[in-house]
Amino acid sequence: MTDARAAPPPAPRRLTTPVLASLLVAGAIARAIVVSLPGTRDVPDWKATAFVASEDLLGVYGSGGSPPEQRMLTWGVAATTTEYPMVSQLQMATVGWIYRRFDPDFNDSPRLTALIKTPGLVAELAFVLVLLTWGRRVIGEAAVWAAIAFWLNPAVWLTGSVLGYLDAQMAVPVTIAMIAAAAGRPGLAGVLAAIAVFTKPQAVFVLPVLGIMVLVRNGQIRWRSALTTLIAGLVVTTAALLPLALAGVWPSYWRAVQRLGEHDLVSGTATNLWWIVTWAAGSAARLSELGLWEALSRPATMVRISTVVAAGWPNPRTVGIVLTAAALAWAVWRMRRGVSAPVGALVGGWCVLAYFMVSGQVHENHAYLAVPLLGVAAAARPRLRPLYWAISAAYVLNLYLFYGLGMTLPPVIDRRWTFIDLSVLLAVGYAGLVAWLTMEVVRATRSATTPPAATGR
């Protein structure tokens, strides 16, 4: 029987300082080469946000009112609204403030593109430094493997330095919060978790795991630690939201947050179970029109939730919420007697991918948070390393198939090469990897669900 708190494997051979430095420099060079690439079509929206937020941070959501105003953020030819929480807006405002010192007119340039990606790069570097210092004291020498695996992972490089997504700014603090919880630092865990949620809301899917890690340590319930975490999180929440309330723009902010749950897509190019279902349903519906060959070879496309509901099918949004809630509940039950930091990271990564697979409205980059979490788990549990790299590869291929290396470098892989759309086949493979990961979670948490009497303790 596998013990979730079993003694760690023998310490790996330490990297020499020159080798470690060389690997870190290689990762930095790889980022420097691509950081000025234009990224995805979202990057101009981030630039518009930086432009407006650097002049009117508290007004980016609108001026309030009833019904609340929805502000259009305009810059050059870009016009967008924002639904991101306050910490991410502060980051964009900081980028804008810095850029205005170089270009008061805020003209577009490669420098602006690089600056837009800088908060993510700072987060990545901070994670590596934390792992190489404090992380070594918490999870041992395996933290070095986690740091290098993260820094050199193509998934991290493609998401941030190339395409310009904002996920690192969310994923890094919540992953460090896991380490803080394992180290007996509940206040720090609460602060970091709140910062993550107010950067991108996807961090909420690992909060149940973090909560158990804080509440249960060494088989003992620690209510004081849980209360400390909660209070610390509330302090950050108050700091993020009170200025909006005092400025009278709270109604616009709240309406923006609500819009996050109103996106009308079953799957936003996330190669998950919904991507398979919508492709299969569409192919079946057009079988008589196209014939078997054409129906099977038709490209998978995004499907609107409203279209599904109008056809008389259950609402994918509701189904996804129920399935995601059930998955998170199962994860909490598996670790209810407490787990170590690596096992907590493993379960947290599983929660992210479970949400990615079964929830509606998911986008391709929403699996990113699993990368640093599973990296910590795989560092301490080497049997997970092949799975870690396989999941990273699936994530990279998902991004690349749809967005290449950004707007000016579309993918050279044609999804039609495989007869059945390659993205559909990837979704099947991705689901298989999550099933494999589920078995590893069961294995790692087996003793955490077994009463001590059953194990002879």
Secondary structure, DSSP 8 states (H G I E B T S, - for coil): ---TT-----------HHHHHHHHHHHHHHHHHHTTS--STTHHHHHHHHHHHTT-GGGSS---TTTT----EEETTEEE-----HHHHHHHHHHHHHHHHH-TT----HHHHHHHHHHHHHHHHHHHHHHHTHHHHHHTTHHHHHHHHHHT-HHHHIIIIIT--SHHHHHHHHHHHHHHHHTT-HHHHHHHHHHHHTT-GGGGGGHHHHHHHHHEETTEE-HHHHHHHHHHHHHHHHHHHHHHHHTT-HHHHHHHHHHGGG---SEEB--SHHHHHHHHHHHHHTHHHHHHHHHHHS------HHHHHHTT---HHHHHHHHHHHHHHHHHHHTTT---HHHHHHHHHHHHHHHHHH-SSEEGGGGTTHHHHHHHHHHH-GGGHHHHHHHHHHHHHHHHHHHTTSTTS--SS-GGGGSS-HHHHHHHHHHHHHHHHHHHHHHHTTGGGS-GGGGT-
